[in-house]
Amino acid sequence: MFTRLQYYPVWCALLIICCLIFSAKATSAEQVALSKENKIKAAYLLNFTKYIHWPAAQSLVSTPLHLCLASTVAFYDFMADIIARYNASGLNRHIQLEDVINAENCELTYLQHKVNPTLRQLRHSLLVLDSEAVGQPHNAITFYISHRKIRFSINIDVIDALNIRVSSELLKLARIEHNL
Amino acid sequence: MLGIIAINLLTLAIASGLLYSAFVDDYRDNLIDIMQSKANLLSATSSSALLFNDNQAADNILASLAQYPAMRFAQIYDLDKAPFAQYSRAGQPVDFSLDTLQPGWFFSQENIYIFSLIQQDNDVLGYLLLSADTQSFRDRQQRYGRIVIWVFVLSLLLAYLLNWRLQKRMLAPITQLSKLVSYVAQKGEYNKRLVPGAADEIGNLITGVNSMLNTIEEHQKQLKDHNEQLEGVVELRTEQLFNRANYDALTQLPNRHLLTDRITHGIENARCGNSQLALMFLDLDRFKVINDSLGHAVGDQLLVKLAAELTQSVRKNDTVGRWGGDEFVILLEYVEDKDNIEKIAQKIIHDITQPFMVGGHQLHVSASIGVARYPQDGIDAANLLVHADTSMYKAKELGPGNCYFFTYAMLDDSIERLSLETQVRNATLNQEFTLFYQPKISLSQQSVVGLEALIRMKKGDQYLSPAAFLPVAEDVGLMPIINLWVLNEACQQNVAWRKAGLTIVPIAVNLPVSFFMDQQCVEHIRRALYEAGLAPEFLEVEITENTFMASTEQAVEVFRQLRELGVNVAIDDFGTGYSCLAYLKDLPICTLKIDGTFVTGLGEEGGNDGIVQTIITLGGGLGLELVAECVETQSQVNILTAMGCNVFQGYYFSPPLNATDTADYLSKPVLKLRRHPS
């Protein structure tokens, strides 16, 4: 049976998530303006890091995961806020949030709008598109709305080409796609 | 057998219980593990669904539980404990609320519940509740129960069979042993043995029992031999005891016990046959003298010979028994009349007067017989014996060798004799005796030359003569005391007279043969003289012929010592006994006293002049002083004087006098040689 001490991490985790959510709301006026959809996407984006395993050289625990964004400032700030808290726990691989344009190396890149596909830092990056409307090629994961819920698709071929391993757990939640 | 089965039953029951419990616990733990594994798997697989809020995916995951018929429902809750996904088998309600649950498992209402957290990287994402029915568990329980019961029953049966077989194998020799022990216990025979068989504990036990039986058999044999020996001894001892109880050890005649039986039996026969029966009580005369003088060995031999003589004297069917001492009882059955009895009694008296040669001594004995008859004199053994005994005393009074028939008048005499016995005892105790003194007169010396002390017993105002009470004193054993009293009294009286200024003369004291049988007799006399302060020459001892007849050698030695002491010895009543005259010259005596019966008839026709003359001549020839007793007339004095006798004692000169009168008699300056005026 569990004791109160055993529940301590659970309550801590709950407290962190709540704080993340509430603090995100209260950070700035822009954050307040961020839609629930974007917030969920931000959370999903963070969760993807848990189910995706980059090649060994890139996924050393000691080295930070470079998450690059090409988004609105509000989204960036919101993302920065939850990542800061995420990193603060010290339990996970450190995530370093960067603007995609300024970044030297991106392992995971979220694009709300299309960017230059030839950017060197995107060469081996797993691209997550805000929607199919972004139109960025070589996208691995793409958010979409289904039954008023935010869902995502995963392109297996892209994943394979990137030599990235995606957890089956994630795969079974996603809509699987292949290059035509 | 029942005990072993009970132990087996208990052991098997415990083993079966433990087996069943182990099976059931194992299955239950397995079930829990399986459920826990399912919960873990579901938690793991549903965490991503929770993370990405994909309840459809979670439903799909839970739907996989449909393949498990036992699964009742499964629910996934988010962190707010709001239902996120659910699977429920048809008809199975969700019957638990999350609020009351703690992570873990539990059983309730025949269902198992697993409640677990859905976590990822230590973050709790939600909750999972699984429930499955435990029908399979119960089915397995029942199955295990049946299996265990079968195992139990079969094991029990097997254990019983094995035990039965083992017990039969083990018990066979024990049963044989038990039968052997029972056989030995019941029959008491130790000849059977068992074959030891295997060299195990039972074999050792059988060997041990066989060895024990060998020992017991050997002991039994020894015991049997010993018993036979003992039985022989017991038989012999019984016979000896019977003989000892019924027969006199010395004479082998019936003793008092057997005599009484035979008398009783004879009385019964006489009563039935209307016949007569006579009981003779025979007592030897003067047997004590023989016994005391010649010793008990001679006395016993005499009794043996007498017993044989008595047995020969009576008829074949008569019974002769020894009553005790020198007393014999003769039972005469079927006697015709008094004359017939009288003849038998006289024959007995005659036969035993024949001399007996015992230990080199020729002994003459006589017997007194008292006769009591049935039914005239008594109707039972005790009465007849008492009456015969009484008659015997009456016969004794008549003198040796007499027979007397019982009359009831004798009972009065017996009572009188009993009274006399009491008086004698009291007189001895209270010293109610007194001494009278009869002077002995010497005509040649014209003086009193001696006194004879004569004992009297006071009875009221009168004195009883010695003849009346001394036999009684002798019978009751008082004579030793009376003898000493007479001796001391005579010595002290003589000294008293001397101190009174009288010229004293020797006092003669009559002492019976029993006195001289005492080894201390000389010492008694010496002490009496010493204590009184009397010179020995003033004491004279008068004995009867029986004294030295009974034990010549001892008597001679005593008389010699008395003579050495200075005490005169006189033979009293000389001529009435059977003394061998040849002894007289060797006897250390100085006086012969001629018995009064010879003196009384002197000068009369048919008198004893010749005897008296012979005695006087004999005494004179031996240099002895002669004293004539019972001299009552001048004629007797003259005749005796003419015969050569010079000392006289009798009423002609003086009757026995008391001490005072004797003193007067002694004090007369000129003795009046005449009959005492009184």
Contacts between the chains, C-beta under 8 A, distances in Angstrom:
chain1	res1	chain2	res2	distance
A	1	B	102	5.7
A	1	B	103	6.9
A	1	B	104	4.9
A	2	B	102	6.5
A	2	B	103	4.8
A	2	B	104	7.4
A	9	B	122	5.0
A	9	B	123	7.8
A	9	B	124	7.6
A	10	B	117	6.8
A	10	B	119	7.7
A	10	B	123	7.8
A	10	B	124	3.8
A	13	B	122	6.9
A	13	B	123	4.0
A	13	B	124	5.6
A	14	B	79	5.9
A	14	B	124	6.8
A	17	B	79	7.7
A	17	B	123	7.9
A	40	B	53	7.6
A	44	B	52	6.2
A	47	B	51	4.8
A	47	B	52	6.4
A	50	B	51	7.5
A	50	B	120	6.7
A	50	B	121	6.9
A	51	B	48	6.6
A	91	B	121	6.2
A	91	B	122	6.5
A	92	B	121	6.6
A	149	B	53	7.1
A	149	B	54	7.9
A	151	B	54	7.6
A	152	B	52	7.8
A	167	B	48	7.3
A	169	B	45	6.9
A	169	B	47	7.2
A	169	B	48	3.7
A	170	B	48	6.0
A	170	B	52	7.9
A	172	B	48	7.5
A	172	B	57	6.3
A	173	B	48	5.7
A	173	B	49	6.4
A	173	B	52	5.1
A	173	B	54	4.9
A	173	B	57	5.2
